[in-house]
Amino acid sequence: MTTLFRKGLIATVLAGTTALPAMAEEISWIYCGDTVDPVHTKAIEDWQAANEGWTVAVDLVGWGQCQDKATTLAAAGSPVAMAYVGSRTLKEFALNELIVPVPMTDEEKAAYYPHIVDTVTFEGTQWGVPIAFSTKALYWNKDLFKEAGLDPEVPPKTWAEEIEFAKIIKEKTGKAGYGLPAKTFDNTMHQFLHWVYTNNGTVIDADGNVTIDSPQVLAALQAYKDITPWSVEGATAYEQNEIRAIFLDGQVGMIQAAVGAAFRLEDTKINWGVADLPLGPDAKGKGTLLITDSLAIFSGSGVEDKAIEFAKYITSPAIQEAYEGGGAAGLTPLRPGPAVDAMVAGAPYWKPFIDGIEFGGPEPLFTDYKGFQNAMIEMVQSVVTGAAEPQAALTKAAAQLEEYK
């Protein structure tokens, strides 16, 4: 057994294994989840009917294992044609020559909301097709606002107001003013990046330069320190979904969460509202972290071109709109259009999740995304627990990220 190490990617390959290319008439797809979405089932049937002799073989794999399975098969020389992956892994896959580029025309790029294509772009080349998208907004408990003497209809618009409101809620009601997740979990990094992108900050630029040690990101980390005393106690024990559960129980004044929280809140007695994420002092406009999952086309399957064709078909506007509005409820739409306008008109709480896209930023692409993620989590936790001051924590993280770019 031979173990290969390159740019942080670890792939285990059985010695002597001979790569077996997929049959020319089959596109194998590692599909994450417990079931295949009905929208995709119908789309696959339609595509096969229009492409005589071709079939799409779906391999349904649980969320916790699907990306690892795709990686292992590719590194062993027996890749699937296509797999659902987190877009943040694309740079690592590309540098290890495990996937092929997925060129997009200017027209295709323009159809998406701003910056969506950036989440799959490395050195000017697209390496995947976005299929799922998430943004965040601020939720507030109007009853707790009222109990604390705050106007229940006026959420904070700036970080300074958010910190002040959290303080007032904690002092007046005894309940947490803000839900800050800082567990050793990926969304601890994601939650912090929302603050980075609501202050015009960046982590790494288009040329691969680490830019995290900046006044904008330092201000975000300082804000984390300032809001911690008024947040949930023991923030390092909580991840995002656990914070959301506390909010749904009426025990915290404000959280930032995806639109799925709104669906759950509709079935509670909580008097709630949703608004744009509060802005930092250097913000240029409404912002949020733009997280996408993508379809990656693996090298060596023998059907790369046809897989690209299928990937673009299965994420085409009509199919994607049905997917986002049906079984994948809770996803932010990837593209603007009349269907999105109708959705916002019917459920106005959708608006902040759309509006934040304009000045949002993509999940940073690193060659070792797990190393990047762990460095970010360590930075956040050290500030939240008081083990380090913001500037020292930021400088340390910046040095670590140099190793992972």
C-alpha positions as CSV (number, residue, x, y, z in Angstrom):
1,M,0.0,0.0,0.0
2,T,1.4,3.4,-1.0
3,T,0.3,6.7,0.5
4,L,0.6,9.8,-1.5
5,F,1.0,13.3,0.0
6,R,0.6,16.4,-2.1
7,K,-0.4,19.9,-1.0
8,G,-2.2,18.5,2.0
9,L,-4.2,15.9,0.2
10,I,-3.8,12.3,1.5
11,A,-4.8,9.6,-0.9
12,T,-4.3,5.9,-0.3
13,V,-3.7,3.8,-3.3
14,L,-3.5,0.0,-3.6
15,A,-0.1,-0.9,-5.2
16,G,-0.6,-2.6,-8.6
17,T,-4.1,-1.3,-9.1
18,T,-5.0,-0.8,-12.7
19,A,-7.3,2.1,-13.5
20,L,-10.5,0.9,-15.2
21,P,-12.2,3.7,-17.2
22,A,-15.9,3.9,-17.0
23,M,-18.0,2.4,-19.8
24,A,-18.4,5.0,-22.5
25,E,-22.2,5.0,-22.2
26,E,-22.3,5.5,-18.4
27,I,-21.9,8.6,-16.2
28,S,-21.3,7.6,-12.6
29,W,-22.4,10.2,-10.1
30,I,-21.6,10.2,-6.3
31,Y,-24.7,11.8,-4.9
32,C,-24.7,13.0,-1.3
33,G,-27.7,12.4,1.0
34,D,-30.2,9.8,2.1
35,T,-32.4,10.0,-1.0
36,V,-32.2,11.3,-4.6
37,D,-34.2,14.5,-4.9
38,P,-37.4,13.8,-7.1
39,V,-36.4,16.8,-9.2
40,H,-33.1,15.2,-10.1
41,T,-34.8,11.8,-10.6
42,K,-37.1,13.3,-13.2
43,A,-34.2,15.3,-14.8
44,I,-32.1,12.2,-15.2
45,E,-34.9,10.3,-16.9
46,D,-35.4,13.1,-19.3
47,W,-31.7,13.4,-20.1
48,Q,-31.3,9.7,-20.7
49,A,-34.3,9.8,-23.0
50,A,-32.7,12.6,-25.0
51,N,-29.2,10.9,-25.0
52,E,-29.8,7.4,-26.4
53,G,-27.2,4.9,-25.2
54,W,-26.2,6.9,-22.2
55,T,-27.2,6.2,-18.6
56,V,-26.5,8.1,-15.3
57,A,-25.6,5.7,-12.5
58,V,-26.3,7.3,-9.2
59,D,-24.3,6.2,-6.2
60,L,-26.1,7.5,-3.1
61,V,-23.7,8.1,-0.2
62,G,-24.3,9.7,3.1
63,W,-23.2,13.3,3.7
64,G,-20.4,12.3,6.0
65,Q,-18.8,9.9,3.6
66,C,-19.6,11.0,0.0
67,Q,-16.7,13.4,-0.5
68,D,-14.2,11.0,1.0
69,K,-15.4,8.2,-1.2
70,A,-15.0,10.4,-4.4
71,T,-11.5,11.3,-3.3
72,T,-10.4,7.8,-2.5
73,L,-11.6,6.4,-5.8
74,A,-9.9,9.2,-7.8
75,A,-6.6,8.7,-6.0
76,A,-6.8,5.0,-6.5
77,G,-7.1,5.5,-10.3
78,S,-10.8,4.4,-10.5
79,P,-12.6,7.7,-10.5
80,V,-16.3,8.3,-10.8
81,A,-17.3,10.6,-13.6
82,M,-18.9,13.2,-11.3
83,A,-19.3,13.9,-7.6
84,Y,-21.1,16.4,-5.3
85,V,-18.4,18.2,-3.3
86,G,-17.9,21.3,-1.2
87,S,-16.5,24.0,-3.5
88,R,-13.8,24.7,-1.1
89,T,-12.1,21.4,-2.0
90,L,-11.8,22.3,-5.7
91,K,-8.4,23.9,-5.6
92,E,-6.9,20.9,-3.7
93,F,-8.5,18.5,-6.3
94,A,-7.3,20.6,-9.2
95,L,-3.7,20.9,-8.0
96,N,-3.6,17.1,-7.5
97,E,-4.9,16.7,-11.1
98,L,-7.9,14.7,-9.9
99,I,-10.5,16.9,-11.6
100,V,-10.8,18.6,-15.0
101,P,-11.7,22.2,-15.7
102,V,-15.4,23.0,-16.4
103,P,-15.2,26.0,-18.8
104,M,-18.1,28.6,-18.6
105,T,-19.1,31.0,-21.2
106,D,-19.5,34.7,-20.3
107,E,-23.3,34.1,-20.8
108,E,-23.3,31.2,-18.3
109,K,-21.3,33.2,-15.7
110,A,-23.6,36.3,-16.1
111,A,-26.6,34.2,-15.3
112,Y,-25.5,33.6,-11.7
113,Y,-25.7,36.1,-8.8
114,P,-22.5,38.1,-8.3
115,H,-19.5,36.2,-7.0
116,I,-21.1,32.7,-7.2
117,V,-18.7,31.7,-10.0
118,D,-15.8,32.9,-7.8
119,T,-16.5,30.0,-5.4
120,V,-15.5,27.5,-8.1
121,T,-12.7,29.6,-9.8
122,F,-9.0,29.1,-9.3
123,E,-6.4,31.0,-11.4
124,G,-9.1,32.2,-13.7
125,T,-10.4,28.7,-14.4
126,Q,-13.7,27.1,-13.3
127,W,-13.4,23.7,-11.7
128,G,-17.0,22.8,-10.9
129,V,-20.6,23.6,-11.5
130,P,-22.5,25.1,-8.5
131,I,-25.5,23.1,-7.4
132,A,-26.3,24.3,-3.9
133,F,-25.9,27.8,-2.3
134,S,-26.2,29.2,1.2
135,T,-26.2,32.7,2.7
136,K,-27.0,34.0,6.2
137,A,-29.1,36.7,7.8
138,L,-29.7,38.0,11.3
139,Y,-32.6,36.6,13.3
140,W,-33.9,38.4,16.4
141,N,-36.4,37.5,19.1
142,K,-38.8,40.5,19.3
143,D,-40.2,39.4,22.7
144,L,-36.7,39.5,24.2
145,F,-36.0,42.9,22.6
146,K,-39.2,44.2,24.2
147,E,-38.4,42.7,27.6
148,A,-35.0,44.3,27.5
149,G,-36.6,47.7,26.6
150,L,-35.4,47.7,23.0
151,D,-37.7,48.5,20.1
152,P,-38.9,45.0,19.0
153,E,-39.3,46.1,15.4
154,V,-35.8,47.6,15.0
155,P,-32.9,45.1,14.6
156,P,-29.2,46.2,14.8
157,K,-27.8,47.6,11.6
158,T,-24.1,47.8,12.7
159,W,-21.7,45.7,14.8
160,A,-21.7,48.4,17.4
161,E,-25.5,48.2,17.8
162,E,-25.4,44.4,17.7
163,I,-22.9,44.3,20.6
164,E,-24.8,47.0,22.5
165,F,-28.2,45.2,22.0
166,A,-26.7,41.9,23.1
167,K,-25.3,43.6,26.3
168,I,-28.7,45.1,27.1
169,I,-30.6,41.9,26.6
170,K,-28.1,39.9,28.8
171,E,-28.3,42.6,31.6
172,K,-32.0,43.1,31.4
173,T,-33.3,39.6,30.9
174,G,-30.6,37.3,32.1
175,K,-30.7,35.5,28.7
176,A,-28.0,35.4,26.1
177,G,-28.0,38.4,23.9
178,Y,-26.2,36.7,21.0
179,G,-25.6,33.1,19.9
180,L,-21.9,32.8,19.0
181,P,-20.9,29.2,18.0
182,A,-17.2,28.4,18.6
183,K,-17.1,24.6,18.7
184,T,-14.4,22.7,16.8
185,F,-16.6,22.4,13.8
186,D,-16.6,23.9,10.3
187,N,-19.3,26.4,10.8
188,T,-17.3,28.1,13.5
189,M,-15.1,29.3,10.7
190,H,-18.1,30.0,8.4
191,Q,-19.8,32.2,11.1
192,F,-16.7,34.2,11.5
193,L,-16.3,34.7,7.7
194,H,-19.8,36.4,7.7
195,W,-18.3,39.1,9.9
196,V,-15.2,39.3,7.6
197,Y,-17.5,39.9,4.6
198,T,-19.7,42.4,6.4
199,N,-16.6,44.6,6.9
200,N,-15.0,44.4,3.4
201,G,-12.4,42.0,4.6
202,T,-10.7,39.1,2.7
203,V,-8.7,36.0,3.6
204,I,-6.8,35.3,0.4
205,D,-6.8,37.2,-2.9
206,A,-7.2,36.1,-6.5
207,D,-3.4,35.8,-6.8
208,G,-3.1,33.5,-3.8
209,N,-1.8,36.0,-1.4
210,V,-2.9,35.6,2.2
211,T,-4.6,38.9,3.2
212,I,-6.2,38.0,6.5
213,D,-3.9,40.1,8.7
214,S,-5.7,43.3,7.9
215,P,-7.5,46.1,9.8
216,Q,-10.8,44.8,8.4
217,V,-10.4,41.3,9.7
218,L,-8.8,42.5,13.0
219,A,-11.9,44.6,13.6
220,A,-14.1,41.5,13.1
221,L,-12.0,39.5,15.6
222,Q,-12.2,42.4,18.1
223,A,-16.0,42.4,17.6
224,Y,-16.0,38.7,18.5
225,K,-14.1,39.5,21.7
226,D,-16.5,42.3,22.5
227,I,-19.7,40.3,22.0
228,T,-18.5,37.2,23.8
229,P,-19.5,38.4,27.3
230,W,-23.1,38.9,26.2
231,S,-23.3,35.7,24.2
232,V,-24.1,32.1,25.2
233,E,-21.9,30.9,28.0
234,G,-19.2,28.4,27.0
235,A,-19.4,29.2,23.3
236,T,-16.8,26.6,22.4
237,A,-19.4,23.9,23.4
238,Y,-21.8,25.0,20.6
239,E,-22.0,24.6,16.9
240,Q,-24.4,26.4,14.6
241,N,-27.3,24.0,14.8
242,E,-27.1,23.9,18.6
243,I,-27.2,27.7,18.8
244,R,-30.2,27.6,16.5
245,A,-32.0,25.2,18.8
246,I,-31.4,27.5,21.8
247,F,-32.9,30.4,19.7
248,L,-35.9,28.2,18.8
249,D,-36.3,27.7,22.6
250,G,-36.5,31.4,23.1
251,Q,-33.3,31.6,25.1
252,V,-31.2,33.9,23.0
253,G,-31.8,37.3,21.5
254,M,-30.0,37.2,18.2
255,I,-28.3,34.6,15.9
256,Q,-27.1,34.5,12.3
257,A,-28.5,31.6,10.4
258,A,-29.6,30.3,7.0
259,V,-33.2,30.6,5.7
260,G,-33.9,27.1,7.0
261,A,-34.3,28.6,10.5
262,A,-37.3,30.6,9.2
263,F,-39.1,27.4,8.2
264,R,-38.6,26.1,11.7
265,L,-39.6,29.3,13.4
266,E,-43.0,29.3,11.5
267,D,-44.0,26.4,13.7
268,T,-43.1,28.0,17.0
269,K,-44.7,30.7,19.2
270,I,-41.6,32.9,19.0
271,N,-42.2,36.4,17.8
272,W,-39.2,36.8,15.5
273,G,-37.8,38.8,12.7
274,V,-35.0,38.5,10.1
275,A,-32.8,41.2,8.7
276,D,-29.6,41.9,6.9
277,L,-26.4,41.0,8.8
278,P,-25.1,44.0,10.7
279,L,-22.2,45.8,9.1
280,G,-18.7,46.6,10.3
281,P,-17.2,50.1,10.1
282,D,-15.5,49.4,6.7
283,A,-18.4,47.8,5.0
284,K,-19.2,48.9,1.4
285,G,-22.7,47.3,1.5
286,K,-24.7,44.3,2.7
287,G,-22.5,41.2,2.8
288,T,-22.4,37.5,3.7
289,L,-20.3,34.5,3.2
290,L,-21.2,32.7,-0.1
291,I,-21.0,29.0,0.4
292,T,-21.6,26.7,-2.5
293,D,-21.4,22.9,-3.2
294,S,-20.5,21.9,-6.7
295,L,-20.4,19.0,-9.2
296,A,-16.8,18.2,-9.8
297,I,-15.8,16.2,-13.0
298,F,-13.1,13.7,-12.3
299,S,-10.2,13.1,-14.5
300,G,-9.7,9.6,-16.0
301,S,-13.3,8.4,-16.2
302,G,-13.2,8.4,-20.0
303,V,-16.5,10.4,-20.2
304,E,-15.3,13.8,-19.0
305,D,-16.9,15.8,-21.8
306,K,-20.3,14.1,-21.5
307,A,-20.2,14.5,-17.7
308,I,-19.6,18.2,-18.1
309,E,-22.6,18.4,-20.5
310,F,-24.7,16.5,-18.0
311,A,-23.6,18.6,-15.0
312,K,-24.6,21.8,-16.8
313,Y,-27.9,20.3,-17.7
314,I,-28.8,19.1,-14.2
315,T,-28.0,22.6,-12.8
316,S,-29.7,24.5,-15.7
317,P,-32.1,27.3,-14.6
318,A,-35.4,25.5,-14.8
319,I,-34.2,22.3,-13.1
320,Q,-32.2,24.3,-10.5
321,E,-35.2,26.5,-9.6
322,A,-37.4,23.4,-9.1
323,Y,-34.6,21.8,-6.9
324,E,-34.1,24.9,-4.8
325,G,-37.8,25.4,-4.3
326,G,-38.7,21.7,-3.7
327,G,-36.8,19.0,-1.9
328,A,-33.8,21.3,-1.3
329,A,-35.9,24.0,0.5
330,G,-33.6,26.2,2.5
331,L,-31.1,26.8,-0.3
332,T,-30.5,30.3,-1.4
333,P,-31.1,30.6,-5.2
334,L,-28.0,30.6,-7.4
335,R,-29.5,32.8,-10.1
336,P,-31.9,35.8,-10.1
337,G,-35.1,35.6,-12.1
338,P,-38.9,35.8,-12.0
339,A,-39.2,32.7,-9.8
340,V,-37.0,34.3,-7.1
341,D,-39.0,37.6,-7.4
342,A,-42.2,35.6,-6.8
343,M,-40.6,33.7,-3.8
344,V,-39.5,37.0,-2.1
345,A,-43.0,38.5,-2.7
346,G,-44.6,35.5,-1.2
347,A,-42.3,35.2,1.8
348,P,-40.5,38.6,2.5
349,Y,-38.1,37.0,5.0
350,W,-36.2,35.7,1.9
351,K,-35.0,39.3,1.0
352,P,-32.0,39.6,3.4
353,F,-30.6,36.3,2.1
354,I,-30.6,37.6,-1.4
355,D,-29.5,41.2,-0.7
356,G,-26.3,40.1,1.1
357,I,-25.0,38.5,-2.1
358,E,-23.9,41.8,-3.7
359,F,-21.0,42.5,-1.4
360,G,-20.6,38.9,-0.2
361,G,-17.4,36.9,-0.6
362,P,-16.7,33.2,-1.5
363,E,-15.4,30.6,0.8
364,P,-11.6,30.9,0.4
365,L,-9.9,28.2,-1.6
366,F,-6.8,26.7,-0.1
367,T,-4.8,23.6,-1.2
368,D,-5.3,22.1,2.3
369,Y,-8.8,23.3,3.3
370,K,-8.8,21.2,6.5
371,G,-5.6,22.9,7.6
372,F,-7.1,26.3,6.7
373,Q,-10.3,25.5,8.6
374,N,-8.5,24.3,11.7
375,A,-6.3,27.4,11.8
376,M,-9.4,29.6,11.6
377,I,-11.2,27.7,14.3
378,E,-8.2,27.9,16.6
379,M,-7.9,31.6,16.0
380,V,-11.6,32.2,16.9
381,Q,-11.5,29.9,19.9
382,S,-8.4,31.5,21.3
383,V,-10.1,35.0,21.3
384,V,-13.4,33.7,22.6
385,T,-11.8,32.0,25.5
386,G,-9.5,34.8,26.3
387,A,-6.4,32.7,25.6
388,A,-5.1,35.3,23.1
389,E,-5.7,38.9,22.1
390,P,-7.2,39.5,18.6
391,Q,-4.0,40.8,17.0
392,A,-1.8,38.0,18.3
393,A,-4.4,35.4,17.2
394,L,-4.7,37.0,13.8
395,T,-0.9,37.2,13.2
396,K,-0.5,33.5,14.2
397,A,-3.4,32.4,11.9
398,A,-1.9,34.4,9.0
399,A,1.4,32.6,9.3
400,Q,-0.3,29.2,9.4
401,L,-2.4,30.0,6.3
402,E,0.8,30.6,4.3
403,E,1.4,26.9,4.7
404,Y,-2.0,25.9,3.3
405,K,-2.4,28.2,0.3
